Structure formats: C-alpha cells, structure tokens
C-alpha cells in the first residue's frame, strides 16, 4: 500500500513532460497527500462510474458522479453528475439498468470535456470508490484515449477495506456480501437507489464514514497509506 503511493508519485513526475493537455498537466502537477497524512486531513473525491459494460477496453463510461469528502463531511454543493455522449446505440439491458435512454445520452457531454472537469476536481485528492476495478480500469482507458497517456491516481476502495477486515478476523465472505447496498445495510445505513452515479458516490462516502468509525475504535491515528488499494 505504501509502495502504491510511491509508484503513483513517480508516475506523475515521469508523465508530466509528455502530456500537453492543460487539465491533465494541472492534475499531474498537483502534489499528492503524503502517505503518512492522518486520514482526517486527506481530501477525497468520492467517485462512481456507470458504464455500458464491464470490459474497459470495449465498453464506455455512460455517466459519472462525484463530490468532495473530508473528515466525515460530504460536500454536496460542488457535487457533479454528468451523462456522457457516446458514439453507439445503447442496448436494452443497459437502458433498463441505468435508466439512461439513447435520447438522453445524445444530449450528454463529450468525454473529453467531462474528463477535464473530473481531473480538475481530482487534483491533489484521493479517489474514494466502491469496487476499484471499474473506476480504475475505465479511468485509465479514458485518460489514455483522451490525453494519450493513462494517468495515475491514488484510490481507497470501500469494498477492499471490508475484505481486508474480514480476512484479518478470518471471517468467510458470502456471495454478494461486499456489494455496496448490502454493506450499507450491514452498517445500518439507509438504502439508496442503485445505478445512479452520483447517488452511488454519496453512498460510498457514507459507507466509508461508517467503516472508518469502526476502524478507529481499534486503531487511532490512521494514516492514508494504510488504506490505499
């Protein structure tokens, strides 16, 4: 986990001379929080993508939602929810799941504009997600497509945090136990509607608050490097 922080920092410095886009350069130039930063002092950006499928090489980001989170506070005033206009017809299954029709998708924003705004919001922050494979794979694929390079980023994954906890106490993990809605229920958090990017980003931040409160019962002075994935 600490090695991950060092690797991301090195990648930022290495990529900066090779990226021309102003938003990407500003993001790469922003200093990362140190791995030893107390978790209460870390600026997070809670992020969720809704996608047309699970394979980042062949599928696309359909919508994104994100907002800042720090020290137990979710900032809804600067929250962002965007539908992305993609060059394909949505299949029926995707429309049923995400409730985003072709007509609504076609009125969405271009991916490069949405990414520019996302990078501005991400600068100097740690991404907070649930099931990092989706956000990591799709964000790397999207930044490579738009900026020519897959940009690095620090990430904390609420699903991974729960898995580590259960592994640590040698408790078996049951089918679907680690899904966002199921974990929220386990932590006595109210239900949200699924498959809405901004609502899922808010739900993830609230779950992280609950996980962190439990984690800090056993250990004080939690540092960023301990939670990175």
Helices and strands as residue ranges (DSSP letters): H 2-16, H 22-29, G 39-41, E 44-51, E 61-70, E 73-74, E 80-83, H 92-98, H 102-106, H 111-122, E 126-129, H 132-147, E 155-157, H 158-168, H 180-186, H 197-218, G 224-226
